Amino acid sequence: EGKGKKRNSLHDFKKTGELMLIKVNKTLEVKTKLLNTTEQCAKRCSRNKGLSFTCKAFAYDRVTKRCHWLSFNSLTNGVRKKQDHAFDLYEKKDYVRNCIIGKGADYKGTVSVTRSGIQCQAWNSMIPHEH
């Protein structure tokens, strides 16, 4: 089952229609290019192909067929949301997900406290517990 079928890269993204992200922080990076489909944008973002940054989201301009790859998402500081009927925003689920799957080794979300409210230990810290 599934042999010969190509996986659709869009499955890794959360879509929000008619929304664009505007960077207030000038150090955040964006790259744009004309592409015919959102699938092409998603594939390139997932692979970080031709990008000098880790792609966390992309916005697709349906009017000009231009893809805007973003080094940030809607949860990043220094970013504001703008309603725009020409755009659809696609954010990598790994970066906007607030749940941990398995042991959490691949977790990239923003939750940093336990269910009971205790601050989580940084991955690079051996205090208060050893890994």
Residue frames as qw, qx, qy, qz and C-alpha x, y, z in Angstrom:
[[0.000, 0.888, 0.460, 0.000, 0.00, 0.00, 0.00],
 [0.160, -0.927, 0.069, 0.332, 1.30, 3.46, -0.84],
 [0.612, -0.160, 0.509, 0.583, 3.83, 2.16, -3.39],
 [0.358, 0.379, 0.516, 0.679, 4.40, 4.55, -6.25],
 [0.116, -0.902, -0.376, -0.180, 2.49, 7.36, -4.54],
 [0.374, 0.340, -0.255, 0.824, 4.36, 10.55, -3.85],
 [0.312, -0.585, -0.578, 0.476, 3.77, 12.14, -0.47],
 [0.098, 0.834, 0.261, 0.477, 2.16, 15.59, -0.64],
 [0.426, 0.114, -0.383, 0.812, 4.44, 18.07, 1.17],
 [0.284, -0.491, -0.078, -0.820, 1.42, 20.21, 2.08],
 [0.749, -0.443, -0.484, -0.093, 0.49, 17.66, 4.77],
 [0.612, -0.151, -0.391, 0.670, 3.31, 19.08, 6.92],
 [0.085, 0.152, -0.037, 0.984, 1.72, 22.54, 6.94],
 [0.047, 0.618, 0.673, -0.403, -1.17, 24.28, 8.66],
 [0.187, 0.395, 0.441, 0.784, -3.05, 26.52, 6.22],
 [0.007, 0.642, 0.456, -0.616, -4.61, 29.84, 7.17],
 [0.384, 0.587, 0.527, 0.479, -6.44, 31.49, 4.32],
 [0.090, 0.866, 0.206, 0.447, -6.21, 35.19, 3.48],
 [0.547, -0.821, 0.073, 0.146, -3.36, 35.92, 5.88],
 [0.637, 0.566, -0.266, 0.450, 0.17, 37.26, 5.41],
 [0.669, -0.600, -0.159, 0.409, 2.91, 37.75, 8.01],
 [0.270, 0.886, -0.111, 0.360, 4.77, 41.05, 8.15],
 [0.749, -0.153, -0.322, 0.559, 8.22, 41.12, 9.73],
 [0.202, -0.974, -0.015, -0.102, 8.78, 43.99, 12.15],
 [0.618, -0.592, 0.419, 0.304, 12.18, 42.59, 13.14],
 [0.493, 0.767, -0.304, -0.276, 14.40, 43.35, 10.12],
 [0.150, -0.512, 0.842, 0.074, 16.80, 40.44, 10.87],
 [0.704, 0.196, 0.654, -0.196, 14.11, 37.91, 9.92],
 [0.079, -0.313, 0.688, 0.650, 14.61, 36.53, 6.41],
 [0.685, 0.493, 0.388, -0.370, 12.28, 36.12, 3.43],
 [0.158, -0.259, 0.714, 0.631, 12.91, 34.75, -0.05],
 [0.630, 0.483, 0.325, -0.514, 10.44, 34.90, -2.93],
 [0.110, -0.211, 0.795, 0.559, 10.09, 33.23, -6.31],
 [0.663, 0.196, -0.172, -0.701, 7.44, 32.67, -8.96],
 [0.087, -0.071, 0.994, 0.012, 6.05, 29.12, -8.66],
 [0.407, -0.169, -0.573, -0.691, 2.86, 27.68, -10.10],
 [0.701, -0.417, -0.518, -0.260, 1.58, 25.68, -7.13],
 [0.508, -0.709, 0.314, -0.375, 1.50, 25.63, -3.35],
 [0.986, -0.122, 0.079, 0.080, 2.80, 22.05, -3.54],
 [0.684, 0.487, -0.164, 0.518, 6.01, 23.30, -5.16],
 [0.115, -0.757, 0.277, -0.580, 6.37, 25.95, -2.44],
 [0.811, -0.490, 0.193, -0.256, 5.81, 23.37, 0.30],
 [0.960, 0.108, -0.045, 0.253, 8.34, 20.93, -1.13],
 [0.466, 0.597, -0.235, 0.609, 11.01, 23.62, -1.35],
 [0.373, -0.703, 0.270, -0.542, 10.27, 24.86, 2.19],
 [0.936, -0.320, 0.091, -0.116, 10.38, 21.31, 3.59],
 [0.897, 0.150, -0.012, 0.415, 13.76, 20.67, 1.99],
 [0.286, -0.837, 0.082, 0.460, 15.10, 24.22, 2.60],
 [0.698, 0.255, 0.418, 0.522, 16.22, 24.01, -1.04],
 [0.349, 0.552, 0.201, 0.730, 17.94, 27.19, -2.20],
 [0.354, -0.875, -0.148, -0.295, 17.29, 28.94, 1.12],
 [0.371, 0.461, -0.531, 0.606, 19.92, 30.42, 3.44],
 [0.348, -0.288, 0.514, -0.729, 17.65, 29.86, 6.47],
 [0.069, 0.199, 0.970, -0.121, 15.39, 27.22, 8.00],
 [0.328, -0.245, -0.412, -0.814, 12.00, 27.66, 6.39],
 [0.110, 0.151, 0.803, -0.566, 9.27, 27.72, 9.05],
 [0.412, 0.623, 0.548, -0.376, 6.41, 28.91, 6.83],
 [0.211, 0.035, 0.508, 0.834, 5.50, 30.22, 3.43],
 [0.372, 0.586, 0.361, -0.623, 2.86, 32.53, 2.06],
 [0.378, 0.209, 0.723, 0.540, 1.50, 31.95, -1.43],
 [0.244, 0.450, 0.013, -0.859, 0.23, 34.89, -3.46],
 [0.564, 0.376, 0.735, 0.003, -2.58, 33.40, -5.54],
 [0.391, 0.869, 0.118, -0.278, -2.75, 36.47, -7.82],
 [0.228, 0.825, -0.487, -0.173, 0.92, 36.69, -8.87],
 [0.984, 0.050, -0.170, 0.034, 1.71, 32.97, -8.22],
 [0.290, 0.645, -0.528, 0.469, 4.65, 34.04, -6.06],
 [0.812, -0.388, -0.412, 0.143, 5.89, 32.01, -3.12],
 [0.062, -0.787, 0.363, -0.495, 7.29, 33.83, -0.06],
 [0.793, -0.148, -0.535, 0.250, 9.40, 31.51, 2.11],
 [0.309, -0.832, 0.127, -0.443, 9.72, 32.73, 5.70],
 [0.453, 0.251, -0.716, 0.468, 12.37, 32.15, 8.39],
 [0.180, -0.033, 0.570, -0.801, 9.60, 32.80, 10.94],
 [0.192, -0.443, -0.833, -0.269, 5.97, 31.96, 11.67],
 [0.303, -0.712, -0.285, -0.566, 2.99, 33.58, 13.40],
 [0.735, -0.629, -0.228, 0.112, 4.40, 32.74, 16.86],
 [0.664, 0.120, -0.105, 0.731, 7.76, 34.46, 16.27],
 [0.219, -0.777, -0.209, 0.552, 8.52, 37.70, 18.13],
 [0.107, -0.491, 0.340, 0.795, 8.82, 40.67, 15.80],
 [0.005, -0.168, -0.809, -0.564, 6.09, 39.46, 13.43],
 [0.401, 0.279, 0.399, -0.776, 2.56, 40.75, 12.92],
 [0.367, 0.357, 0.842, 0.167, -0.37, 39.22, 11.07],
 [0.226, 0.354, -0.134, -0.897, -2.03, 41.05, 8.19],
 [0.620, 0.430, 0.633, -0.174, -5.27, 40.00, 6.56],
 [0.139, 0.511, -0.496, -0.688, -4.72, 39.91, 2.80],
 [0.817, 0.305, 0.285, -0.397, -7.16, 38.31, 0.36],
 [0.610, 0.632, -0.449, -0.162, -4.39, 37.48, -2.16],
 [0.174, 0.496, -0.819, 0.229, -2.39, 35.29, 0.25],
 [0.905, -0.332, -0.202, -0.173, -2.68, 31.94, 1.97],
 [0.129, -0.708, 0.641, -0.267, -0.28, 31.27, 4.85],
 [0.935, -0.021, -0.352, -0.029, 1.19, 27.80, 5.33],
 [0.246, -0.739, 0.549, -0.302, 3.07, 27.19, 8.61],
 [0.505, 0.207, -0.834, 0.082, 5.09, 24.06, 9.32],
 [0.744, -0.516, -0.299, -0.302, 3.10, 22.08, 11.85],
 [0.761, -0.096, -0.418, 0.487, 6.29, 21.19, 13.75],
 [0.280, 0.167, -0.227, 0.918, 6.75, 24.87, 14.66],
 [0.379, -0.320, -0.011, -0.868, 3.15, 25.72, 15.62],
 [0.727, -0.276, -0.613, -0.141, 2.18, 22.43, 17.28],
 [0.297, -0.621, 0.424, -0.589, 1.72, 22.63, 21.05],
 [0.930, -0.253, 0.169, -0.204, 1.99, 18.93, 21.72],
 [0.108, -0.602, 0.784, 0.106, 4.85, 16.51, 22.04],
 [0.921, 0.193, -0.198, -0.275, 4.87, 13.32, 20.01],
 [0.863, 0.118, -0.405, 0.278, 6.80, 10.34, 21.37],
 [0.664, -0.390, -0.272, 0.576, 9.78, 11.37, 23.52],
 [0.001, -0.969, -0.146, 0.197, 9.77, 14.92, 22.14],
 [0.629, -0.288, 0.325, 0.646, 13.22, 14.77, 20.55],
 [0.313, 0.327, 0.495, 0.742, 11.92, 16.53, 17.41],
 [0.086, -0.832, -0.521, 0.168, 9.73, 19.04, 19.26],
 [0.358, 0.193, 0.120, 0.906, 10.06, 22.59, 17.90],
 [0.202, -0.777, -0.507, -0.313, 6.98, 24.20, 19.47],
 [0.041, 0.620, -0.210, 0.755, 6.73, 26.94, 22.05],
 [0.749, -0.595, -0.135, -0.260, 5.40, 25.17, 25.17],
 [0.437, 0.462, -0.604, 0.481, 8.08, 25.27, 27.87],
 [0.372, -0.328, 0.584, -0.642, 6.17, 24.34, 31.03],
 [0.070, -0.090, -0.993, 0.008, 4.77, 21.04, 32.22],
 [0.335, -0.543, -0.640, -0.428, 1.03, 20.42, 32.61],
 [0.520, -0.662, -0.466, 0.272, 1.41, 21.31, 36.30],
 [0.020, 0.993, 0.041, 0.109, 3.16, 24.61, 35.50],
 [0.660, -0.566, 0.289, 0.401, 6.81, 23.67, 36.17],
 [0.288, 0.823, -0.368, -0.324, 9.39, 25.28, 33.86],
 [0.972, 0.216, 0.009, 0.089, 10.94, 22.72, 31.49],
 [0.584, -0.563, 0.379, 0.445, 14.66, 22.02, 31.60],
 [0.403, 0.760, -0.352, -0.369, 16.64, 23.23, 28.60],
 [0.969, 0.233, -0.082, 0.026, 17.97, 20.45, 26.35],
 [0.580, 0.549, -0.387, 0.461, 21.54, 21.75, 26.76],
 [0.294, -0.645, 0.430, -0.559, 21.32, 21.92, 30.56],
 [0.553, -0.007, -0.818, 0.158, 22.26, 19.19, 33.05],
 [0.014, -0.105, -0.614, 0.782, 20.49, 21.06, 35.89],
 [0.528, -0.532, 0.522, -0.408, 18.34, 20.08, 37.72],
 [0.916, -0.020, 0.391, -0.092, 18.50, 16.61, 36.11],
 [0.191, -0.422, 0.743, 0.483, 21.09, 14.74, 34.05],
 [0.686, 0.336, -0.284, -0.579, 19.93, 13.45, 30.67]]
